[in-house]
Amino acid sequence: MQGATYVFFGIIGSGKGTQINFLSEYLKNKGVEPIRGATGDRFRQMMQKDGYTQSIIKGYMERGKLVPDFLANMIIADILTSSLSKEGVLITDGYPRTVSQSKVFEGMMEFYGRSDVKIIYIEVSREESMKRNLQRGRHDDTEDGIAKRFDEYVNNVIPAMEYFKDKKGYEILHINGEQSKDDVFKDIIKALNF
Ligand code: AMP
């Protein structure tokens, strides 16, 4: 698994965050400390400070809109240039999210000579995503809002994943997300041949 790259895709409610935590723990138990490229976390961290750039980004994040590609690319480039080593295991969470980001990411992987990129897509249906998000009961989780986010994900983020379909050095693993957390993780481990 040295030098491997894991790219997670999954709509909110797919359990993506939980599975990334499981995989990180699993790797740590094997003595591998993964580097985590979570753009959303970095943007939230950035927002702790005041500043001109922050004041513009704030408007995007409050509306749940994707921030411009150059910012997401910058975050990942910063993480890679400061933390990546040849053997380092990289896990990305929430990146790439547009086809344009996928192209930049491809260039990054080429730069670092990485040809073992596993894309882990945790699939849940529209109905399941709806059910889980409504159960979480966040006040802004209306049925319409969730349906819109699901459609946006399918229309915008899934093409960013499909960009890598049949590309040498990339493999897309479809994981059934409509199972218990532990069973989803078992399937991920199986799919990764661990
Ligand atoms: P997340 O926690 O991954 O849902 O990200 C929170 C917010 O950060 C998103 O709603 C976007 O505004 C921004 N964001 C995170 N990742 C990206 C990305 N790859 N491209 C553009 N915007 C992003």
Boltz pocket constraint, residues with backbone or C-beta under 6 A from the ligand:
constraints:
  - pocket:
      binder: B
      contacts: [[A, 39], [A, 40], [A, 41], [A, 43], [A, 60], [A, 61], [A, 64], [A, 65], [A, 66], [A, 67], [A, 68], [A, 69], [A, 72], [A, 93], [A, 94], [A, 95], [A, 96], [A, 97], [A, 98], [A, 101]]
      max_distance: 6.0
